Amino acid sequence: MLGDRVLFLDGEALIIDKPAGLPVDRPRDGAISLENHLSNLTFGFRRWPQPVHRLDRDTSGCLLLSRNPKAHARFQQAFETGAVTKRYLAILDGVPSGEEGTIDMPLAKISSAEQGWRMHHDPAGKAARTGWRVIKVQDGRALVEFRPATGRTHQIRVHALEGLGIPVLGDPTYGSGHRSGMMLHAAELIVPRPGKPDAAAQAPWPSRFRDVGFDD
């Protein structure tokens, strides 16, 4: 149940701490997804909340859902115009050179029969920018804060691999899987609302980060 993972709630916004392994969109195989939980996240409203953006299946953390159509449209516009502040934490399977910087690397989708679809650097692709900062280095791995200025599919995962030269630990597509899962977490989300307080939340430290030796 996701009712105990609510980080923010008011009349138009709901932010939950999405668990890793739960897809936002219904998979083709019909497996459990966020949609199966929406009826339990109404909190007195008849209308089911709707996700405003997406997190990858194996990414945990702050996910915004709208509670009415007008709010949904406003929130979507905030994401599209870059007004939303997003902060992610990732454990990289290595240590980048340098301590901080900005990755400016356009991305596009490619696909093949062998690997399926994935994103990669393409000068003709859509603009994608991510700020990064090393927080901690331990046992040959780095805890890195990422602040994406755009919201491209798999942006942080590809920027880690192709921009920093190191994949996110446990990334099954751009690196190699790990028994504890993929170490990418949407730690903070701030959505401005003119005339109202921000819809904002910070997600708790994920237990799988502790599993690989990184405590908060």
C-alpha positions as CSV (number, residue, x, y, z in Angstrom):
1,M,0.0,0.0,0.0
2,L,1.2,3.5,-0.8
3,G,-1.0,5.4,1.7
4,D,1.9,5.3,4.2
5,R,4.3,6.7,1.7
6,V,2.6,10.1,1.4
7,L,5.1,13.0,1.6
8,F,2.8,16.0,0.7
9,L,-0.9,16.3,0.5
10,D,-3.4,19.2,-0.1
11,G,-6.4,19.9,-2.2
12,E,-4.6,19.8,-5.6
13,A,-1.3,17.9,-5.1
14,L,-0.1,14.6,-3.7
15,I,3.6,13.6,-3.5
16,I,4.5,10.0,-2.7
17,D,7.7,8.2,-2.1
18,K,7.5,5.7,-5.0
19,P,9.1,2.4,-4.2
20,A,11.8,1.1,-6.5
21,G,10.4,-1.7,-8.7
22,L,6.9,-0.1,-9.2
23,P,6.3,1.2,-12.7
24,V,4.3,4.4,-13.1
25,D,2.7,3.2,-16.4
26,R,1.0,-0.2,-16.7
27,P,3.5,-2.7,-18.2
28,R,2.6,-4.6,-21.3
29,D,2.6,-7.9,-19.3
30,G,-0.1,-6.5,-17.1
31,A,2.0,-6.5,-13.9
32,I,1.2,-4.4,-10.9
33,S,1.8,-0.6,-11.5
34,L,1.0,2.7,-9.9
35,E,-2.5,2.5,-11.5
36,N,-3.4,-0.4,-9.2
37,H,-2.9,1.8,-6.2
38,L,-4.6,5.0,-7.3
39,S,-8.0,4.1,-5.8
40,N,-6.3,4.0,-2.4
41,L,-4.8,7.4,-2.8
42,T,-8.0,9.5,-3.1
43,F,-8.1,10.7,0.5
44,G,-11.7,11.7,0.5
45,F,-11.9,12.7,-3.2
46,R,-13.9,10.7,-5.7
47,R,-11.5,11.4,-8.5
48,W,-8.3,9.3,-8.6
49,P,-5.1,11.3,-8.6
50,Q,-3.0,11.2,-11.8
51,P,0.8,11.2,-12.1
52,V,2.1,14.4,-13.6
53,H,5.6,13.1,-14.5
54,R,7.4,9.8,-14.6
55,L,10.0,8.0,-12.6
56,D,11.7,4.8,-14.1
57,R,10.5,1.5,-12.6
58,D,13.7,1.0,-10.6
59,T,14.0,4.6,-9.5
60,S,12.5,5.5,-6.1
61,G,11.5,8.7,-4.5
62,C,9.4,11.8,-5.0
63,L,6.5,11.4,-7.5
64,L,3.9,14.2,-8.0
65,L,0.3,13.3,-8.6
66,S,-2.5,15.9,-9.3
67,R,-5.9,15.7,-7.6
68,N,-7.9,17.6,-10.3
69,P,-7.6,18.4,-14.0
70,K,-6.8,22.1,-13.6
71,A,-4.0,21.5,-11.2
72,H,-2.7,18.7,-13.5
73,A,-2.4,21.2,-16.4
74,R,-0.6,23.8,-14.2
75,F,1.8,21.2,-12.9
76,Q,2.6,19.9,-16.3
77,Q,3.3,23.4,-17.5
78,A,5.7,23.9,-14.6
79,F,7.6,20.8,-15.6
80,E,7.6,21.8,-19.3
81,T,9.0,25.3,-18.6
82,G,11.7,24.0,-16.2
83,A,10.2,25.7,-13.2
84,V,10.3,22.6,-11.1
85,T,13.3,21.9,-8.8
86,K,14.4,18.2,-8.9
87,R,17.3,16.7,-6.8
88,Y,18.3,13.1,-7.3
89,L,20.9,11.0,-5.5
90,A,22.8,8.2,-7.2
91,I,25.5,5.8,-6.3
92,L,27.9,5.4,-9.2
93,D,29.8,2.2,-9.9
94,G,33.1,4.2,-9.9
95,V,34.4,7.6,-9.0
96,P,34.2,10.5,-11.6
97,S,37.1,12.9,-12.2
98,G,36.4,16.2,-10.6
99,E,34.0,17.1,-7.9
100,E,31.1,18.9,-9.7
101,G,30.0,20.3,-13.0
102,T,27.3,20.4,-15.6
103,I,26.6,17.8,-18.3
104,D,25.1,19.3,-21.5
105,M,24.5,16.4,-23.7
106,P,21.5,16.1,-26.2
107,L,19.7,12.7,-26.1
108,A,17.8,10.6,-28.6
109,K,16.3,7.1,-28.6
110,I,17.8,4.2,-30.5
111,S,16.7,0.6,-30.7
112,S,17.9,-2.7,-31.9
113,A,16.6,-6.3,-32.0
114,E,19.4,-7.4,-29.6
115,Q,19.2,-4.7,-26.9
116,G,15.7,-3.2,-27.4
117,W,15.4,0.6,-27.0
118,R,17.6,2.9,-25.0
119,M,18.7,6.5,-25.0
120,H,22.1,7.8,-26.1
121,H,24.1,11.0,-26.8
122,D,23.0,12.4,-30.2
123,P,24.0,16.0,-31.2
124,A,20.7,16.1,-33.2
125,G,18.7,14.9,-30.2
126,K,16.7,16.9,-27.6
127,A,18.6,19.2,-25.3
128,A,19.4,17.7,-21.9
129,R,21.4,19.3,-19.0
130,T,22.2,18.0,-15.6
131,G,24.2,19.5,-12.8
132,W,26.2,17.1,-10.6
133,R,28.2,17.1,-7.4
134,V,30.1,14.4,-5.6
135,I,28.9,14.0,-2.0
136,K,30.9,11.1,-0.8
137,V,33.4,8.5,-2.1
138,Q,33.7,5.1,-0.5
139,D,35.1,1.7,-1.6
140,G,35.6,2.8,-5.2
141,R,32.1,4.2,-5.6
142,A,30.7,7.7,-5.4
143,L,27.5,9.1,-4.0
144,V,26.5,11.9,-6.4
145,E,23.8,14.5,-6.3
146,F,22.2,15.2,-9.7
147,R,20.1,18.3,-10.5
148,P,18.4,17.8,-13.9
149,A,17.4,21.1,-15.6
150,T,15.5,19.1,-18.3
151,G,13.4,16.0,-18.0
152,R,14.4,13.6,-20.8
153,T,13.8,9.9,-20.5
154,H,16.7,8.1,-18.7
155,Q,18.5,11.5,-18.6
156,I,20.5,11.0,-15.4
157,R,21.3,7.4,-16.2
158,V,22.7,8.3,-19.6
159,H,24.5,11.4,-18.4
160,A,26.2,9.3,-15.7
161,L,27.4,6.8,-18.3
162,E,28.2,9.0,-21.3
163,G,28.9,12.3,-19.5
164,L,30.8,11.0,-16.5
165,G,31.9,7.7,-17.9
166,I,30.4,5.7,-15.0
167,P,27.0,4.0,-14.9
168,V,24.6,4.2,-12.0
169,L,25.2,1.2,-9.8
170,G,22.7,-1.6,-10.5
171,D,21.4,0.0,-13.8
172,P,20.2,-3.0,-15.8
173,T,20.3,-1.0,-19.1
174,Y,23.3,1.2,-19.0
175,G,25.4,-0.8,-16.6
176,S,25.0,-4.1,-14.9
177,G,22.3,-5.2,-12.4
178,H,22.8,-5.5,-8.7
179,R,21.0,-7.7,-6.2
180,S,19.8,-4.6,-4.2
181,G,18.5,-2.9,-7.4
182,M,19.3,0.4,-9.2
183,M,20.8,3.1,-7.0
184,L,18.9,6.1,-8.2
185,H,16.6,8.0,-5.9
186,A,14.4,11.2,-6.5
187,A,15.4,12.8,-3.2
188,E,13.6,16.2,-3.4
189,L,10.9,17.8,-5.5
190,I,9.7,21.5,-5.4
191,V,6.9,22.6,-7.6
192,P,6.1,26.3,-7.5
193,R,2.5,27.4,-7.3
194,P,1.7,31.1,-7.9
195,G,-0.3,32.5,-4.9
196,K,0.2,29.3,-2.9
197,P,2.9,27.5,-1.0
198,D,5.1,25.3,-3.1
199,A,4.2,21.6,-3.4
200,A,7.4,20.3,-2.0
201,A,8.8,17.1,-0.4
202,Q,11.9,15.2,0.5
203,A,11.9,11.4,0.3
204,P,13.5,9.3,3.0
205,W,16.9,7.7,2.5
206,P,16.5,4.5,0.6
207,S,17.4,1.3,2.5
208,R,19.1,-0.2,-0.6
209,F,21.7,2.6,-0.4
210,R,22.5,1.3,3.1
211,D,22.8,-2.2,1.7
212,V,25.8,-1.1,-0.3
213,G,27.4,0.9,2.5
214,F,26.1,4.5,2.0
215,D,24.2,5.9,5.1
216,D,22.5,9.2,5.1
